[in-house]
Amino acid sequence: SARALQNPIVTGIVKSFSRTHGHGFITPKAGGEDLFCHVSDIEGEYVPMTGDEVMYRLCAIPPKNEKYQAVHVKIINLTPEVHHKWVE
């Protein structure tokens, strides 16, 4: 997490997210491969939904640190659909 704080904040769109499986994927607005996102890296009270705009930081995935995942993910623009809160 400290390593991720050195990276800039970027934005993307939630491609998919499964509360049941505890993970999903984000499509970066700047282009590139979709990024994995774990439930433990979501900040805020709402469960992400497909189409939500998010901001996040990149964090290299060990052991080779060749791929990245999204961490410190915050929803900045909710889709019009009804969103569920984590406590529900």
Backbone as a ProteinNet text record, in pm:
[ID]
protein_1_A
[PRIMARY]
SARALQNPIVTGIVKSFSRTHGHGFITPKAGGEDLFCHVSDIEGEYVPMTGDEVMYRLCAIPPKNEKYQAVHVKIINLTPEVHHKWVE
[TERTIARY]
82.5	0	87.4	195.4	285.6	346.7	372.6	427.7	327.9	199.2	95.7	81.1	103.6	88.7	188.4	292.6	389.9	340.2	237.4	183.2	73.6	55.7	-47.7	-188.5	-285	-425.6	-469.8	-533.1	-584.2	-731.9	-799.1	-941.6	-971.1	-1087.2	-1131.2	-1279.2	-1326.9	-1466.8	-1474.2	-1565.1	-1581.5	-1636.6	-1561.2	-1604	-1696.2	-1659.5	-1741.1	-1698.2	-1791.4	-1757.8	-1856.7	-1805.6	-1889.1	-1868.7	-1972.5	-1964.8	-1948.3	-2012.5	-2005.3	-1863.5	-1796.6	-1660.2	-1555	-1592.9	-1502.4	-1398.7	-1427.6	-1333.9	-1403.3	-1329.6	-1381.4	-1269.6	-1309	-1210.5	-1248	-1144.8	-1159.7	-1089.2	-1156.2	-1095.7	-1037.5	-905.9	-844.1	-890.6	-918.7	-958.5	-845.4	-721.2	-606.1	-574.3	-649.2	-623.9	-535.7	-520.3	-439.9	-526.1	-461.1	-530.6	-622.7	-732.6	-820.2	-742.2	-776.8	-705.8	-790.4	-729	-794.1	-816.7	-927.7	-958.6	-1019.5	-959.8	-1008.2	-1100.5	-1196.8	-1293.9	-1226.8	-1112.9	-1043.7	-982.6	-977.4	-920.2	-1026	-1153.3	-1261.8	-1283.7	-1286.5	-1313.3	-1450.2	-1521.7	-1652.8	-1763.2	-1887.1	-1999.2	-2075.1	-2048.9	-2125.2	-2046	-2117.6	-2059.6	-2050.3	-1932.6	-1918	-2008.7	-2054.4	-2137	-2076.2	-2105.3	-2058.7	-2098.4	-2001	-2025.8	-1989.2	-1969.4	-1928.2	-1790.3	-1774.2	-1642.1	-1568.7	-1443.9	-1365.7	-1230.1	-1173.2	-1033.7	-960	-832.6	-755.6	-607.2	-528.4	-383.6	-344.1	-235.6	-183.5	-87	-89.8	4	54.9	187	247.3	214.1	189	155.1	281	319.1	436	407.1	502.3	642.6	722.9	676.2	756.3	732.2	621.8	585.2	572.6	528.7	511	368.5	272.4	133.1	88.5	-23.4	-73.2	-216.8	-255.2	-394.8	-434.2	-563.8	-615	-632.7	-582.2	-597.8	-645.8	-690.9	-745	-854.3	-944.2	-1047.8	-1164	-1200.2	-1312.5	-1404.8	-1534.3	-1631.7	-1647.8	-1632.1	-1646.2	-1769	-1829.2	-1950.2	-2031.9	-2143.2	-2229.5	-2315.8	-2338.4	-2434	-2573.9	-2673.6	-2809.2	-2878	-2829.4	-2892.8	-2883.1	-2973.5	-2972.2	-2849	-2772.4	-2651.4	-2678.9	-2611.2	-2622.2	-2504.3	-2530.4	-2423.6	-2363.5	-2238.8	-2169.5	-2242.6	-2308.2	-2374.6	-2506	-2556.8	-2685.3	-2668
-119	0	126	124.8	240.4	259.4	149.1	153.7	219.9	189.2	245.4	396.5	445.6	588.1	673.7	611.7	683.7	704.3	630.8	640.9	746.3	810.3	913.5	853.5	937.6	897.1	903.3	796.5	789.9	751.5	759.2	728.6	617	558.2	451	423.2	322.5	282.3	136.6	108.4	-28.8	-113	-213.5	-305.1	-410.9	-462.7	-561.7	-565.4	-604.4	-624.2	-722	-823.9	-925.2	-917.9	-876.4	-871.7	-1013.2	-1109.2	-1248.5	-1303.2	-1275.4	-1323.9	-1234	-1109.5	-1018.6	-950.8	-941.7	-873.4	-830.4	-752.9	-707.2	-648.6	-577.2	-520.6	-377.5	-296.7	-156.1	-133.6	-61.3	-23	117.3	132.8	265.3	363.4	486.8	588.8	620.5	606.8	636.6	522.8	413	298.1	195.6	82.1	-25.4	-139.7	-238.6	-358.3	-327.3	-405	-393.5	-431.5	-367.2	-387.4	-464.5	-559.4	-634.4	-541.8	-562.1	-484.2	-577.3	-584.5	-670	-590.1	-658.5	-593.8	-515.3	-562.5	-493.7	-360.2	-334.8	-209.7	-104.9	-135.1	-41.2	46.3	177.5	271.3	334	362.9	423.9	328.1	379.8	302.3	221.1	242.9	174.1	63.5	-42.5	-151.6	-103.2	-113	-67.6	-144.8	-75.1	-136.2	-104.6	-188.9	-166.9	-26.4	48.2	183.7	293.9	260.8	363.5	418.4	549.1	608.8	606.5	565.6	553.7	622.1	657.2	700.4	599.5	579.1	475	498.7	419.5	418.8	280.9	274.8	147.7	89.4	-43.2	-111.9	-234.9	-247.8	-362.5	-490.9	-598.5	-727.4	-813.3	-853.3	-941.3	-1079.2	-1161.9	-1145.7	-1071.1	-1067.7	-1006.5	-857.6	-806.9	-664.9	-618.3	-708.5	-674.1	-628.6	-672.5	-634.1	-549.7	-480	-390.2	-422.4	-380	-386.7	-250	-225.3	-99.1	-108.5	-8.1	-1.1	139	155.8	284	333	243.2	272.3	347.5	461.6	542.1	571.7	552.8	586.7	737.8	797	942.9	983.3	886.4	915	786.3	782.4	664.8	657	535.3	516.8	542.5	563.3	593.5	477.4	354.6	241.2	254.6	185.7	186.5	110.2	175.2	114.5	57	-50.9	-111.5	-68.4	-54.3	-23	-153.5	-147.5	-266.2	-326.6	-245.8	-295.9	-366.5	-354.8	-418.8	-566
0	0	0	74.6	74.8	-62.5	-131.1	-266.8	-361.2	-344.2	-430.6	-410.8	-290	-261.9	-338.6	-391.9	-472.8	-615.7	-655.2	-790.9	-797.4	-912.8	-926.3	-923.9	-893.1	-899.1	-1044.2	-1091.8	-1228.6	-1224.6	-1339.8	-1343.7	-1442.6	-1422.8	-1511.1	-1490.4	-1562.1	-1555.8	-1510.8	-1416.4	-1370.6	-1485.4	-1523.9	-1630.3	-1572.4	-1456.1	-1386.4	-1240.8	-1153.4	-1013.7	-953.5	-887.1	-822.7	-672.1	-603.1	-457	-401.7	-465	-421.6	-431.3	-542.4	-562	-497.3	-468.1	-399.2	-486.8	-617	-705.3	-834.1	-913.7	-1041.7	-1124.7	-1231.9	-1324	-1359.4	-1380.2	-1416.4	-1548.8	-1639.9	-1766.9	-1751.2	-1763.4	-1747.6	-1855.8	-1818.7	-1916.4	-2012.8	-1967.3	-2052	-2148.7	-2139.2	-2225.3	-2156.8	-2221.7	-2164.8	-2118.5	-2058.4	-2012.3	-1894.7	-1885.1	-1769.5	-1644.7	-1533.5	-1408.2	-1308.6	-1240.6	-1134.4	-1015.5	-945	-825.4	-721.9	-603.7	-495.5	-404	-345.3	-257.7	-144.5	-97	13.1	-29.6	-160	-211	-245.2	-218.8	-246.1	-123.5	-143.7	-35.4	-58	48	36.6	76.5	74.4	126.7	22.4	-106.8	-211.4	-280.2	-317.4	-394.8	-539.8	-603.1	-741.9	-837.9	-940.9	-1044.9	-1180.8	-1278.5	-1414.6	-1460.2	-1510.6	-1560.2	-1462.8	-1336.3	-1239.6	-1277.9	-1263.4	-1283.9	-1150.3	-1153	-1030.6	-1044.7	-930.8	-927.9	-841.4	-872.1	-804.1	-825.5	-757.9	-777.5	-827.4	-901.5	-949.8	-847.9	-835.8	-747.7	-822	-829.6	-897.7	-821.9	-897.9	-838.7	-829.7	-707.6	-692	-751.6	-783	-747.1	-852.7	-977.4	-1083.9	-1099.1	-1042.2	-1052.1	-1197.3	-1285.2	-1426.5	-1457.4	-1378	-1397.4	-1279	-1299.1	-1196.1	-1160	-1039	-998.9	-944.3	-937.9	-886.5	-734.8	-663.5	-518.1	-480.7	-356.9	-309.5	-405.2	-442.6	-542.3	-477.4	-537.3	-489.6	-607.3	-587.3	-691.5	-693.3	-812.8	-823	-903.8	-975.3	-1051.7	-1060.6	-988.2	-986.5	-1111.8	-1161	-1270.3	-1214.3	-1301	-1252.7	-1179.6	-1196.4	-1131.1	-978.9	-909.3	-763.6	-714.2	-629.9	-574.3	-435.2	-404	-271.3	-186.6	-58.5	36.2	86.6	130.5	180	298.3	380.2	501.9	473.2	351.5	317	291.6
[MASK]
++++++++++++++++++++++++++++++++++++++++++++++++++++++++++++++++++++++++++++++++++++++++

